[in-house]
Amino acid sequence: MNRFSLILMALTTCIAFQLCAQPLNPKETFTRQDSLRGSLNAERDWWNVQHYAISVKPDYNNRTLVGSNEIRFEVLKPGTVMQIDLQEPMEISAVQWNKKPIPYKREGNVWHLQFPAAMKAGSSQSILVSFAGKPRVAVRPPWDGGWIFQKDKLGRPWMSVACQGLGASVWYPCKDHQSDEPDKGASIRVTIPDTLVAVANGKLISKNNQANGEVTYTWGVVNPINSYNIVPYIGKYVHWDEDYSGEKGTLHCDYWVLDYELDKAKEQFKQVPKMLKSFEYWFGPYPFYEDGFKLVQSPHLGMEHQSAVAYGNEFKNGYRGRDLSGTGWGTKWDFIIIHESGHEWFANNITTNDIADMWVHEGFTNYSETLFTTSEFGKEAGNDYVIGTRRLIQNDMPIIGIYGVNKEGSGDMYYKGGNLLHTIRTIINDDEKFRQLLRGLNKDFYHKTVTSRQVEQYISDKSGIDFSKFFDQYLRTTKIPVLEYRFSTGKVEYRWSNTVTGFTIPVRVTIGDKTELISPTTEWQQKQITTASDPVFELDRNYYINSKKVE
């Protein structure tokens, strides 16, 4: 490999690492604040969010926010103290229950609300939380997240927020835990100067102009939604739309971009119907027909904001023009359109209860890139693509993180996650069965929050293959199985090494001129061969497994 190729590979690896480095918690030691944020404690488990009605008025010049959130909730069991999350330096200015103020006190990023008496289990309640302050400003969104106060190329205000992992409570008060989505959706009302446009999740409910030169846009979703997905976009936007004829009927698609980007956007976004066709084939119907599908140009690279996907890929194919797989296939489609839209099925439809299990979001969505490539260019192109991404796997730490403290696992949840799914597909060796498994996940866990263990068990049950040790190997260790082999007169011997106890999967190998399925164990097994001198032992490349000849 020449010096230029080495430099290019290093650059691509760095870019890929940055892509994977979501704005989550990098710490290895944890505090009470981490536990308050990451666990369902006694102040959180007695109530279930039903709806958020968020109002916000950003001040671009002063970089401040003022607003409120009406939180409707169901009482699951009697409780008097409620934890609400709003991160420093933002402040809660008032809390009302039944139109009367109730006391509250702050503990870092957490606020403890005190109700006068325990509420009746099964009752529906609401509180109005008013807030204000200077939110954390994103330094390098979406990786170092927060509120975004930028200017477009013409010097006009351009605002949004990117807060995955960091949490929605960086800018509005909420129950900031992935396990509790507002079951009946959310609305977001944004008041801004009437020279700008506000776009948010779902459908536009109203636009009200005021005499003081301000305008209020109200958007709403009717489906459950992750709190970090509720996001406004504010800028000099223009709009066009189209209808897509999908599996559940007509899906309304909206596109919002800065006015001077309209022509480029209209050409680049022609990939959306192809994406929808591919993903509905593999994953089932788009999960949010009632709220529509939307791409919104954002002042950062991109994020999976439900029904309002953030797009900042400069209207280029690949990852800002680059192919992360190094195979050539990755520049034949727009990375952000495909990857972030894939999250509508995995992350937004199926959401993990704990960020520690976030591979379910990122592994499946990474693999959506392979499946789209397969849909457009054929199975071998898809195989090339996913295998090409293996060079970006670090194997630095397990994919699954630490539970209860808002701590994700390795960034390998992307490329290793995609390759472990490709290995499962190869083991099943029946693409229709694999497709129905993916569709079944999105149907049976429709609009639900889950654990990794539930997803793992589902795959084992529906495939008829026990993948429990397989998942332990790839998700909970950094060890990649090694298929060792050796030759002696008239035979070949093989076994597994570098595996967890009980690991066993069938693999397809070519021995000499014959391709067959073998089932290695950790003990040496042997097969008779009739091949002449210098025999071949070659593992099917679609397994994410290492092979090694030993003496």
C-alpha positions as CSV (number, residue, x, y, z in Angstrom):
1,M,0.0,0.0,0.0
2,N,1.5,3.4,-1.0
3,R,1.8,6.4,1.3
4,F,-1.2,8.2,-0.2
5,S,-3.4,5.2,0.4
6,L,-2.3,4.9,4.0
7,I,-3.0,8.6,4.6
8,L,-6.5,8.2,2.9
9,M,-7.3,5.2,5.0
10,A,-6.3,7.0,8.2
11,L,-8.4,10.0,7.3
12,T,-11.4,7.9,6.5
13,T,-11.0,6.0,9.8
14,C,-10.9,9.3,11.6
15,I,-14.0,10.6,9.9
16,A,-15.8,7.3,10.6
17,F,-14.8,7.5,14.3
18,Q,-16.2,11.1,14.5
19,L,-19.4,9.8,12.9
20,C,-19.7,7.1,15.6
21,A,-18.7,9.4,18.4
22,Q,-22.3,10.4,19.4
23,P,-22.6,13.1,22.0
24,L,-23.0,10.7,24.8
25,N,-21.4,10.2,28.2
26,P,-17.7,9.4,27.8
27,K,-17.0,8.9,31.5
28,E,-15.9,5.7,33.2
29,T,-16.7,6.7,36.7
30,F,-20.2,7.8,37.6
31,T,-22.0,10.2,40.0
32,R,-25.4,10.5,41.5
33,Q,-26.3,12.8,38.6
34,D,-25.5,10.0,36.2
35,S,-27.8,7.7,38.1
36,L,-30.6,10.3,38.4
37,R,-30.4,10.8,34.6
38,G,-30.0,7.1,33.6
39,S,-32.3,5.2,35.9
40,L,-36.0,4.9,36.7
41,N,-35.9,5.8,40.3
42,A,-38.8,6.2,42.8
43,E,-39.5,9.8,41.5
44,R,-39.8,8.6,37.9
45,D,-41.5,5.2,38.0
46,W,-44.9,6.2,39.4
47,W,-45.9,8.3,36.3
48,N,-46.0,7.8,32.6
49,V,-45.7,10.6,30.1
50,Q,-48.7,11.0,27.8
51,H,-48.1,14.3,25.9
52,Y,-45.6,17.2,25.8
53,A,-46.9,20.6,24.7
54,I,-43.7,22.7,24.3
55,S,-43.6,26.4,23.7
56,V,-40.3,28.2,23.1
57,K,-39.2,31.6,22.1
58,P,-35.5,31.8,21.2
59,D,-33.5,35.1,21.3
60,Y,-30.8,34.8,18.7
61,N,-28.8,37.8,19.7
62,N,-28.7,37.0,23.4
63,R,-28.6,33.2,22.9
64,T,-31.4,32.7,25.3
65,L,-34.7,30.7,25.5
66,V,-37.9,31.3,27.3
67,G,-40.8,28.9,27.2
68,S,-43.0,26.3,28.9
69,N,-43.9,22.6,28.7
70,E,-47.3,21.3,29.6
71,I,-46.7,17.7,30.6
72,R,-49.7,15.4,30.6
73,F,-49.1,12.1,32.5
74,E,-50.8,9.0,33.8
75,V,-50.4,8.1,37.4
76,L,-49.2,4.5,37.6
77,K,-49.1,4.3,41.4
78,P,-49.4,6.9,44.2
79,G,-46.5,9.3,44.3
80,T,-45.8,12.8,45.7
81,V,-42.3,13.7,44.5
82,M,-41.6,14.0,40.8
83,Q,-38.2,14.3,39.1
84,I,-38.1,16.6,36.1
85,D,-34.9,17.1,34.2
86,L,-33.6,20.4,33.0
87,Q,-29.9,20.8,32.6
88,E,-27.7,23.6,33.9
89,P,-27.6,26.5,33.2
90,M,-31.3,26.5,32.2
91,E,-33.7,27.4,35.0
92,I,-37.3,26.4,35.9
93,S,-39.1,29.6,36.8
94,A,-42.5,28.1,37.8
95,V,-44.4,24.9,38.1
96,Q,-48.2,24.7,38.2
97,W,-50.5,21.8,39.0
98,N,-54.3,22.3,38.7
99,K,-53.4,26.0,38.0
100,K,-51.8,26.4,41.4
101,P,-48.1,26.7,42.0
102,I,-46.2,23.8,43.7
103,P,-42.8,23.9,45.3
104,Y,-39.7,22.5,43.7
105,K,-35.9,22.4,44.4
106,R,-32.9,21.9,42.2
107,E,-30.2,19.2,42.4
108,G,-27.8,19.8,39.6
109,N,-29.6,18.9,36.3
110,V,-32.6,17.5,38.2
111,W,-35.6,19.2,39.8
112,H,-37.7,17.6,42.5
113,L,-41.3,18.7,42.4
114,Q,-43.4,18.3,45.6
115,F,-47.1,17.6,45.2
116,P,-49.4,18.3,48.2
117,A,-50.8,14.8,48.2
118,A,-50.4,11.4,46.5
119,M,-52.4,11.2,43.3
120,K,-54.8,8.4,42.5
121,A,-53.4,5.5,40.4
122,G,-55.0,5.5,37.0
123,S,-55.8,9.2,37.0
124,S,-54.7,11.6,34.3
125,Q,-52.8,14.7,35.4
126,S,-50.9,17.6,33.9
127,I,-48.3,20.2,35.1
128,L,-47.2,23.4,33.4
129,V,-43.4,23.9,33.7
130,S,-42.1,27.3,32.8
131,F,-38.4,27.7,32.0
132,A,-35.8,30.2,30.8
133,G,-32.1,30.8,30.4
134,K,-29.1,30.4,28.3
135,P,-28.9,26.8,27.1
136,R,-25.7,24.9,26.5
137,V,-24.5,25.9,23.0
138,A,-23.3,23.2,20.7
139,V,-19.6,23.4,20.0
140,R,-19.4,20.8,17.2
141,P,-22.9,19.5,16.6
142,P,-24.1,16.9,16.4
143,W,-21.2,15.3,18.3
144,D,-20.8,18.0,20.9
145,G,-24.5,18.8,21.2
146,G,-26.7,21.6,22.5
147,W,-28.6,24.5,21.1
148,I,-27.2,25.8,17.7
149,F,-27.0,29.6,17.0
150,Q,-25.5,29.9,13.6
151,K,-25.8,32.1,10.5
152,D,-26.4,30.8,7.0
153,K,-24.2,31.8,4.1
154,L,-26.1,35.1,3.7
155,G,-25.6,36.0,7.3
156,R,-29.1,35.3,8.5
157,P,-30.0,33.5,11.8
158,W,-30.1,29.7,11.5
159,M,-31.0,27.8,14.7
160,S,-31.7,24.3,15.8
161,V,-30.7,21.8,18.5
162,A,-28.9,18.4,18.5
163,C,-29.0,16.6,21.8
164,Q,-28.9,12.8,21.4
165,G,-27.3,11.3,24.5
166,L,-26.7,14.7,25.9
167,G,-30.5,14.8,26.3
168,A,-33.5,16.9,25.5
169,S,-33.3,18.4,29.0
170,V,-30.4,20.5,27.7
171,W,-33.1,22.9,26.5
172,Y,-36.6,22.0,27.8
173,P,-37.9,20.3,31.0
174,C,-39.0,16.7,30.5
175,K,-38.6,13.2,31.8
176,D,-35.3,12.6,30.0
177,H,-35.2,8.8,29.8
178,Q,-35.6,6.8,26.6
179,S,-38.0,4.3,28.2
180,D,-40.8,6.9,28.5
181,E,-41.9,8.4,25.3
182,P,-45.1,10.6,25.3
183,D,-47.6,8.0,24.2
184,K,-50.0,10.5,22.6
185,G,-47.3,12.5,20.9
186,A,-46.2,16.1,21.3
187,S,-46.6,19.6,20.0
188,I,-44.0,22.3,19.7
189,R,-44.9,26.0,19.3
190,V,-42.1,28.3,18.2
191,T,-42.3,32.1,18.3
192,I,-39.7,33.9,16.1
193,P,-39.3,37.1,14.0
194,D,-41.6,36.9,11.0
195,T,-38.6,37.1,8.6
196,L,-37.8,33.5,9.5
197,V,-39.6,30.1,9.3
198,A,-39.9,27.5,12.0
199,V,-40.1,23.8,11.1
200,A,-40.5,20.9,13.6
201,N,-41.7,17.4,13.9
202,G,-44.9,16.1,12.4
203,K,-47.4,18.4,10.6
204,L,-48.0,22.1,10.7
205,I,-51.0,22.8,12.9
206,S,-51.0,26.6,12.6
207,K,-49.1,29.7,11.7
208,N,-50.1,32.9,13.6
209,N,-48.7,36.3,12.8
210,Q,-48.6,38.9,15.5
211,A,-48.7,42.7,15.2
212,N,-45.3,43.0,16.8
213,G,-43.5,41.5,13.8
214,E,-43.3,38.0,15.3
215,V,-44.9,34.8,14.1
216,T,-45.8,31.6,16.0
217,Y,-45.5,28.2,14.2
218,T,-47.2,25.2,15.9
219,W,-46.2,21.7,14.8
220,G,-47.5,18.4,16.2
221,V,-47.0,14.6,16.1
222,V,-49.6,12.1,17.1
223,N,-47.3,9.1,17.5
224,P,-45.0,8.4,20.4
225,I,-41.6,10.2,20.0
226,N,-38.2,10.1,21.7
227,S,-37.7,13.3,23.8
228,Y,-34.4,14.0,22.0
229,N,-36.1,13.8,18.7
230,I,-38.4,16.8,19.4
231,V,-36.5,19.6,17.6
232,P,-37.2,23.0,16.0
233,Y,-35.4,24.2,12.9
234,I,-35.4,28.0,12.4
235,G,-34.1,29.7,9.3
236,K,-34.9,31.2,6.0
237,Y,-36.6,28.0,4.7
238,V,-38.5,27.3,1.6
239,H,-40.6,24.2,1.0
240,W,-41.9,21.7,-1.5
241,D,-43.7,18.4,-1.1
242,E,-44.7,15.2,-2.8
243,D,-46.8,12.1,-2.1
244,Y,-45.3,8.6,-1.9
245,S,-47.5,5.6,-2.6
246,G,-46.4,3.2,0.1
247,E,-47.5,0.0,1.9
248,K,-50.0,1.9,4.1
249,G,-51.3,4.2,1.4
250,T,-50.3,7.7,0.7
251,L,-47.3,9.0,2.6
252,H,-46.9,12.8,2.5
253,C,-43.3,13.9,2.1
254,D,-42.1,17.4,2.9
255,Y,-38.8,19.0,2.2
256,W,-37.5,22.2,3.8
257,V,-34.2,23.8,2.8
258,L,-32.6,27.3,2.9
259,D,-33.9,29.4,0.0
260,Y,-30.6,29.5,-1.9
261,E,-30.2,25.7,-1.8
262,L,-33.5,24.9,-3.4
263,D,-32.3,23.7,-6.9
264,K,-29.6,21.4,-5.5
265,A,-31.9,20.0,-2.9
266,K,-34.6,19.1,-5.4
267,E,-32.1,17.1,-7.3
268,Q,-30.5,15.4,-4.3
269,F,-33.7,14.5,-2.6
270,K,-34.9,12.5,-5.5
271,Q,-33.3,9.6,-3.6
272,V,-36.1,9.7,-1.0
273,P,-38.6,7.6,-2.9
274,K,-35.9,5.0,-3.6
275,M,-35.1,4.9,0.1
276,L,-38.7,4.5,1.1
277,K,-39.2,1.7,-1.4
278,S,-36.2,-0.2,-0.2
279,F,-36.8,0.3,3.5
280,E,-40.5,-0.6,3.3
281,Y,-39.5,-3.8,1.5
282,W,-37.0,-4.8,4.1
283,F,-38.4,-3.3,7.3
284,G,-42.2,-2.9,6.7
285,P,-44.3,0.2,6.4
286,Y,-42.9,3.6,7.3
287,P,-43.8,3.8,11.0
288,F,-45.3,7.3,11.1
289,Y,-47.7,7.7,8.2
290,E,-49.9,10.0,10.3
291,D,-47.1,12.4,10.9
292,G,-45.6,12.3,7.4
293,F,-41.9,12.1,6.4
294,K,-39.8,15.2,6.3
295,L,-36.2,16.1,5.4
296,V,-35.0,19.5,6.9
297,Q,-31.7,21.1,6.1
298,S,-29.9,21.5,9.3
299,P,-26.9,23.5,10.6
300,H,-25.1,20.3,11.4
301,L,-24.4,17.0,9.6
302,G,-27.6,15.1,10.5
303,M,-29.7,13.3,13.1
304,E,-32.7,11.0,13.1
305,H,-35.3,13.5,14.4
306,Q,-38.6,11.6,14.0
307,S,-40.7,12.8,11.0
308,A,-38.3,15.8,10.6
309,V,-34.9,14.2,9.7
310,A,-32.0,16.6,10.0
311,Y,-30.0,16.8,6.7
312,G,-26.7,18.6,6.5
313,N,-24.7,16.5,4.0
314,E,-24.0,19.4,1.5
315,F,-26.2,17.8,-1.2
316,K,-23.5,15.3,-1.9
317,N,-23.4,11.5,-2.3
318,G,-21.4,9.5,0.3
319,Y,-20.5,11.0,3.6
320,R,-19.8,14.6,2.5
321,G,-18.6,13.1,-0.7
322,R,-16.5,10.2,0.8
323,D,-17.1,6.5,0.8
324,L,-16.7,5.1,4.3
325,S,-16.6,1.6,3.0
326,G,-13.7,2.2,0.6
327,T,-15.5,0.1,-2.0
328,G,-16.9,2.7,-4.3
329,W,-20.5,1.8,-3.5
330,G,-20.8,4.3,-0.7
331,T,-20.6,7.3,-3.1
332,K,-23.6,6.1,-5.2
333,W,-26.1,7.4,-2.6
334,D,-26.4,10.1,0.0
335,F,-25.2,8.8,3.4
336,I,-27.4,11.1,5.5
337,I,-30.6,10.5,3.5
338,I,-30.2,6.8,3.8
339,H,-28.7,6.4,7.3
340,E,-30.8,8.9,9.2
341,S,-34.0,7.9,7.5
342,G,-33.2,4.3,8.4
343,H,-33.5,5.4,12.0
344,E,-37.2,6.0,11.6
345,W,-37.5,2.2,11.9
346,F,-34.6,1.5,14.3
347,A,-34.4,4.2,17.0
348,N,-37.7,5.9,16.5
349,N,-40.1,3.0,15.9
350,I,-38.1,0.5,18.0
351,T,-36.4,2.4,20.8
352,T,-34.2,1.0,23.5
353,N,-35.0,1.6,27.1
354,D,-31.4,2.3,28.0
355,I,-28.7,4.0,26.0
356,A,-26.5,1.0,26.9
357,D,-28.4,-1.0,24.3
358,M,-28.1,1.7,21.6
359,W,-26.6,-0.9,19.2
360,V,-30.2,-1.8,18.4
361,H,-30.5,1.8,16.9
362,E,-27.1,2.0,15.3
363,G,-26.3,-1.6,14.2
364,F,-29.6,-2.1,12.4
365,T,-29.5,1.4,10.9
366,N,-25.9,0.8,9.8
367,Y,-27.1,-2.3,8.1
368,S,-29.9,-0.4,6.4
369,E,-27.1,1.1,4.3
370,T,-26.1,-2.4,3.1
371,L,-29.7,-3.3,2.4
372,F,-30.3,-0.1,0.4
373,T,-27.1,-0.8,-1.6
374,T,-28.5,-4.3,-2.2
375,S,-31.8,-3.0,-3.4
376,E,-30.2,-0.6,-5.9
377,F,-27.1,-2.4,-7.1
378,G,-27.5,-6.1,-6.2
379,K,-26.6,-8.5,-3.4
380,E,-22.8,-8.6,-4.1
381,A,-22.6,-4.8,-4.1
382,G,-24.3,-4.9,-0.7
383,N,-21.9,-7.6,0.5
384,D,-18.9,-5.5,-0.7
385,Y,-20.2,-2.5,1.1
386,V,-20.7,-4.1,4.5
387,I,-17.4,-6.1,4.3
388,G,-15.6,-2.9,3.3
389,T,-16.7,-1.2,6.6
390,R,-14.9,-3.8,8.7
391,R,-11.7,-1.8,8.5
392,L,-13.3,0.8,10.6
393,I,-14.1,-1.5,13.5
394,Q,-12.0,-0.7,16.6
395,N,-12.9,-3.6,19.0
396,D,-11.9,-1.2,21.8
397,M,-14.7,-2.0,24.2
398,P,-17.9,-4.0,24.2
399,I,-20.8,-2.7,22.1
400,I,-23.2,-2.8,25.1
401,G,-22.6,-0.1,27.6
402,I,-23.3,0.3,31.3
403,Y,-26.9,0.3,32.4
404,G,-28.6,2.9,34.6
405,V,-26.1,5.7,34.2
406,N,-26.8,7.0,30.6
407,K,-23.6,5.3,29.3
408,E,-23.4,3.8,25.8
409,G,-20.9,1.2,24.6
410,S,-18.3,1.3,21.9
411,G,-18.8,3.2,18.7
412,D,-18.4,-0.2,17.1
413,M,-22.2,-0.4,17.5
414,Y,-22.2,1.0,14.0
415,Y,-19.9,-1.1,11.8
416,K,-19.5,-4.1,14.0
417,G,-23.3,-4.0,14.6
418,G,-23.9,-4.0,10.9
419,N,-21.4,-6.8,10.4
420,L,-22.8,-9.0,13.1
421,L,-26.3,-8.6,11.5
422,H,-24.7,-9.5,8.1
423,T,-23.3,-12.6,9.8
424,I,-26.7,-13.5,11.2
425,R,-28.2,-13.1,7.7
426,T,-25.4,-15.4,6.3
427,I,-26.1,-18.0,8.9
428,I,-29.8,-18.0,8.3
429,N,-29.0,-18.3,4.6
430,D,-32.5,-17.4,3.5
431,D,-33.1,-13.7,2.6
432,E,-36.8,-14.0,2.6
433,K,-36.8,-15.4,6.2
434,F,-34.3,-12.7,7.2
435,R,-36.5,-10.0,5.6
436,Q,-39.6,-11.3,7.4
437,L,-37.6,-11.2,10.7
438,L,-36.7,-7.5,10.2
439,R,-40.3,-6.7,9.3
440,G,-41.5,-8.7,12.2
441,L,-39.3,-6.7,14.6
442,N,-40.9,-3.5,13.4
443,K,-44.4,-5.0,13.6
444,D,-44.2,-6.7,16.9
445,F,-42.3,-3.9,18.6
446,Y,-44.2,-1.2,16.8
447,H,-43.9,2.1,18.7
448,K,-42.4,0.3,21.7
449,T,-39.3,0.6,23.9
450,V,-37.3,-2.6,24.3
451,T,-34.1,-4.1,25.7
452,S,-31.3,-5.7,23.7
453,R,-32.2,-9.0,25.3
454,Q,-35.7,-8.8,23.9
455,V,-34.3,-8.2,20.4
456,E,-31.8,-11.0,20.7
457,Q,-34.4,-13.5,21.9
458,Y,-36.7,-12.4,19.1
459,I,-34.1,-13.1,16.5
460,S,-33.4,-16.6,18.0
461,D,-37.1,-17.4,18.2
462,K,-38.0,-16.3,14.7
463,S,-35.0,-17.8,13.0
464,G,-35.1,-21.1,14.8
465,I,-31.4,-20.7,15.7
466,D,-30.1,-20.1,19.2
467,F,-28.0,-17.0,18.8
468,S,-27.6,-16.3,22.5
469,K,-23.9,-17.1,22.7
470,F,-23.4,-15.4,19.3
471,F,-24.8,-12.2,20.8
472,D,-22.7,-12.6,24.0
473,Q,-19.6,-12.9,21.8
474,Y,-20.2,-9.9,19.6
475,L,-22.0,-7.5,21.9
476,R,-20.5,-8.2,25.3
477,T,-16.8,-8.9,24.4
478,T,-14.3,-7.5,22.0
479,K,-13.2,-10.9,20.9
480,I,-13.7,-11.9,17.3
481,P,-14.0,-15.7,16.8
482,V,-11.1,-17.3,15.1
483,L,-11.6,-20.4,13.0
484,E,-8.3,-22.3,13.3
485,Y,-7.4,-25.0,10.8
486,R,-4.5,-27.3,9.9
487,F,-3.7,-29.9,7.3
488,S,-2.2,-33.3,7.7
489,T,-2.0,-36.2,5.2
490,G,-5.5,-36.8,3.8
491,K,-7.4,-34.6,6.2
492,V,-8.1,-31.1,7.5
493,E,-8.7,-30.3,11.1
494,Y,-10.5,-27.2,12.5
495,R,-11.8,-25.6,15.7
496,W,-12.9,-22.4,17.3
497,S,-10.6,-20.2,19.4
498,N,-11.0,-16.8,21.0
499,T,-14.7,-17.5,21.8
500,V,-17.0,-17.3,24.8
501,T,-17.9,-20.6,26.4
502,G,-20.5,-22.4,24.4
503,F,-20.1,-20.4,21.2
504,T,-21.0,-22.4,18.1
505,I,-22.3,-21.5,14.7
506,P,-22.3,-23.3,11.4
507,V,-20.0,-21.7,8.7
508,R,-19.5,-22.2,5.0
509,V,-16.0,-23.0,3.9
510,T,-14.3,-24.1,0.7
511,I,-12.0,-27.0,1.2
512,G,-10.1,-27.8,-1.9
513,D,-12.6,-27.5,-4.7
514,K,-15.6,-28.3,-2.5
515,T,-17.8,-25.7,-0.6
516,E,-19.7,-27.1,2.4
517,L,-21.2,-26.2,5.8
518,I,-19.2,-27.2,8.9
519,S,-20.0,-26.9,12.6
520,P,-16.8,-26.3,14.5
521,T,-16.5,-26.5,18.3
522,T,-13.6,-25.6,20.5
523,E,-12.2,-29.1,20.1
524,W,-10.4,-30.2,17.0
525,Q,-12.6,-31.9,14.4
526,Q,-11.4,-33.4,11.2
527,K,-12.6,-34.1,7.7
528,Q,-11.0,-36.4,5.1
529,I,-9.9,-34.6,1.9
530,T,-8.7,-35.9,-1.4
531,T,-7.1,-32.6,-2.5
532,A,-3.6,-32.8,-3.9
533,S,-0.7,-30.9,-2.4
534,D,-1.2,-27.3,-1.1
535,P,-4.9,-27.6,-0.3
536,V,-7.3,-24.6,0.1
537,F,-9.3,-23.8,3.3
538,E,-11.3,-20.6,2.7
539,L,-14.0,-19.1,4.9
540,D,-17.0,-17.4,3.2
541,R,-16.2,-13.7,3.4
542,N,-19.7,-12.8,4.6
543,Y,-19.0,-14.1,8.1
544,Y,-17.4,-11.5,10.4
545,I,-15.0,-14.2,11.6
546,N,-11.2,-14.5,11.4
547,S,-9.5,-17.6,10.1
548,K,-6.0,-18.7,10.9
549,K,-3.8,-21.6,9.7
550,V,-1.9,-23.2,12.5
551,E,0.8,-25.8,12.5
